[in-house]
């Protein structure tokens, strides 16, 4: 179980480091640079060490396009834009909506039936976020910024869930390497992000970037932790634990987010954060209770 705590501690740290990154440089520019570098590393690894997985068929174009658009471009850009106005801890908490959103997609688009207990857990999970979302700062400008940021973040979480559907199809049915699919998505998504940034953001000069310690530090850490360690550790743990237990353990991410946000950036959260975290955890437990009874280590 130790590696599960390590995985979600790393995941939580990416939100805090991401918060530092967007305070240093424009978000779309940062995502573009980060994803292009990470994509080159992933594709290069496959090209050198797993040449048999270095393949791209025309019939897979639609699924790869979904990875680029949803799994990387929309998911990361909207998340990092929202990080300009929300704490890393709050962002990590709102990402706990992922299991519930994925379940709704599976129900409406794939006909996967949900038991009565799962519907109860789903309802509690969604309702648990209302106290946090309606508790806003006093400043009218802050209210506006926070509201838009929360909407963008929910869209980001939804895009991420859609992206995992494309990912599963490419890996399970089209027999593509997880590393290669991520590499293609990161490289092309990064290029698309840089293109968007060129028209909507002011790029910092190379000279200023070379002296921008928060940018360099966050870029290195997010590529190492987010793009390399987390992705690969998650894949490794899927061989030992079920997707259910991995999703369930995600509820500890906000707690690490609060701790790292306080230690790294001096962030604080309102009492409603803990209320939401507790209720969301209850909802997750009820939602996954039937699956957990089948055994923690089953795939």
N, C-alpha and C positions, 0 to 999 in steps of 0.2 A: 504493500500500500504506500510505502514511502515515495515511490516514483510518481504516484498519482498526485501527492501533495507538491512534489517538485514541479510537475508539469503545470499545474494551475498557479503555482507561485510565479513561474516564468511567464505564463499568460498574463497574469495580473501586472507584472512589471512592464509589459509592453505598452499598456495603457498609460502608465505613469511616464515612461520614457517618451512615448508619443506626445504627451502633453508638453514636455520640455521641448520637443522638436518643433511643434507648431508655434511656440513662443519665440523660436529662434529664426525660422524661415517660413515662407508661405507653404501651406499644407499640400497643395497639388504638386508644387515643385519638389517638395521633399519626397512624396510618394513616388513620383516619377524617377528620381535619382535612386531611391532605395530599391524599387522593383526592377529597374534595368540591371543594376549590379547583381541583385539576388538571382534574377532570371539567367544572366550570363553564367553565374556560378553553377546553377542547377543544370542547365543545358550542357555546359562544359563537362561537368561530372559524368553525365550520361554518355556524352560523346567519347570520352576517354575510357571509362571503366565499364560501361554497359552499352556497347554499340548496337546490340540487338534490339534495344528499347528505343533507339533513336529513329523513330518512324513517324510519318505524318501522311495519312490517307485523305483523299479528297472528300470521301463520304463522312469523315469525322469533322469537317470544317464547322458545321453548325454547333457541335458540342464544344469544340475549342473556343468558338466565338462566345458561347455562354460563359465559359471559364474566364475569358478576358473581361467581358462586360460586367458580370455579376460577382464572381469570386474575387476579382482583384480591383477593377476600376471603380465601380459604384460602391462596393463594400468599404474599401480603404479610404477613398477620397471623402465620402460623406462622414465616415468615422473621424477622420483627422480634422475636417472642417468643424465638426461638433466639439472636438477637443479644445478648440480655441475659446470656448465659452463654458464648458462643463469640466468638472474635476475628473481625473482619471478613475477615481473610485466609482463615481456615478456612472461613467461610461461602462466600466466593467460590470456593474450591477445590471444595467439595461441590456447588456449582451446575454444575461440569463434568460431573456425572452426567447432565445434561439430554439430550445427544445419544444416550446409550446407552438411557435410559428411553424417549425418543421412538421409537427404533428398535424396542424391544420392543413398544410399543403398536402401531406400524405392522405388526409381524409378527403379533401375536395378534388384533388387531381389524380390520385391513384386508387381511390376507393378503399383505403385501409380503415377498417372499422375501429371505433374506440369504445371501450367499455364505459359503463356508467361511472365507475370510480375514476377513470382517466378524464372524463368530462368534468368531474368535480375538481380534480387537480388542476386541469387546464383553466377552469374558471377562477379558482383561488389564485393561481399564478398570475393571470392577467390583472385581476382586481388588486393584487398586492402592490402594483406599481402606481396606482392612482394617488395615494398619499404623497409619494415622492414627486410625482409630476405636477401636482397642483400646489406644492409648497415652493414658492418662488421668492427671490430677493425683493426688497422694497422698491428699488429703482425701476421706473417704467422701462427704461432702455434695457436694463438687465433682464426684465421679464420678457421683452420681445426677443432678445438674443437667445436666452435660454429656451424659450418655447420653440423657436425655429431650430435650434441645435438639437433639441430632443426629437423633433419630427424627423430631421435629417438622420439622426442616429437610429431611429426605429426603421427607417427605409434602408439604412446600411445593414442592420441586422437581418432584415428580410432578404436583401440582395445576397447576403452571405449564405443564408439558408438555401436560396435558389441555386447559388453557386455549388453547394455541396451535392445537389441533385445531379448537376452536370458532371461533377467530379466522379461521383459513384458510377454513372453510366459509362464514362470513358475508361475507368479502371476495371469495373466488373464485367461489362459486356463487350467493350472494344479492346480489352487486354492491353491497355497502355500503362507504362510505368508511372507511378505516383509522382516521382521526382521529375520526370519529363513533362508531365501535364502541368505541374506547378511552374516549372521553368518557362514553358511557352506562355502560360498565363501571366506570369510576373513580367517577362520581357515585353510582351506586346501591350499588356496593361500599363506598364511603366511608360512606354513610348506614347501611348494614348494620353496618359496623365500629363506628361511633359508638353504634349501638343495643346492640351486644354489650358495648362498653366501659362503657356506663352501668350495666349489671347486674354486671359483674365487676371493674371498676377504680374507683379513687377519682380523680375528675377534679380537676385543679389549678384554682385560682381564676384568673379573668381577670387579676387584679392580679399574681399570681405569674408568669403566662405573659408578661405585658408586660415583665417584668424578667428573663425567662429567656433569656439570650443564646444558649446552646447550642441551645435549642428553636427560636428564631426563625431562627438561622443555618442549622441543619440542615433546617428546613422549606423555607426559600427555596431552598437549594442542591439539595435532592432534587427539588423541583418543577421547577426549571430544568434540572438535569442529567438526572435520571431520567425524569421524565414528558414533558419537552419535547425536549431535545437527543437523548437516546439513542434514544427511540422514532422520531423523525423521521430521525435520521442512519442508523439501521438500515434504515428503509424506503428511503432514498435509495441506500444501498449495495447493496440488493437489486436495483436496476436495473442495476448494473454488475457485481457479483460473484454467483456462485452461492450458494445457501443452504449448500452443502457447505463452501465456503471460509470463509464467515462463521462457521459452527459450529466449524470446525477452528481458526480463529484465537482462539476463545474460551479455548483452553488457556493463553494468556498472561495472562488476567485475574488468576489468583491471584498471579502475580509482581508485578503492579502493586498488588494488594491488600496484599502484604507490605510493599512500599515505602511506600505511603500510610499503612498502619497504624502503621508505625514513625515516620514523619514527623509524623502528625496526633495519634496517641494514645499513642505510645511502646510499641506492642505488639511482642512478640517471638513467634517460633514455634519449635517443636522441630525437630530435624533430620529427623524422620519426615515433616514437611510437604513437604520438598524431595524425599524419596524418593517419596512419593505423587504429587507434581506431575510428576516425571519419568516414572514408570510410566504415569500417566494420559495423558500426552502421547504416549507410545509406543503405547498402546492406541488413542488417537484417530487417530494416523498410520496404523496398520495398518487401522483401521476405514474410513478415508476414502481409502486409497491408490488404490483402483480409480477412485474419483470424481475424485481429483486428477489422475490421468493423462489424464482427458478434457479438461483445461484449466481453469486457475484462473478465467478470466473468463467461463465459460459459465453461463447461468442454468439 
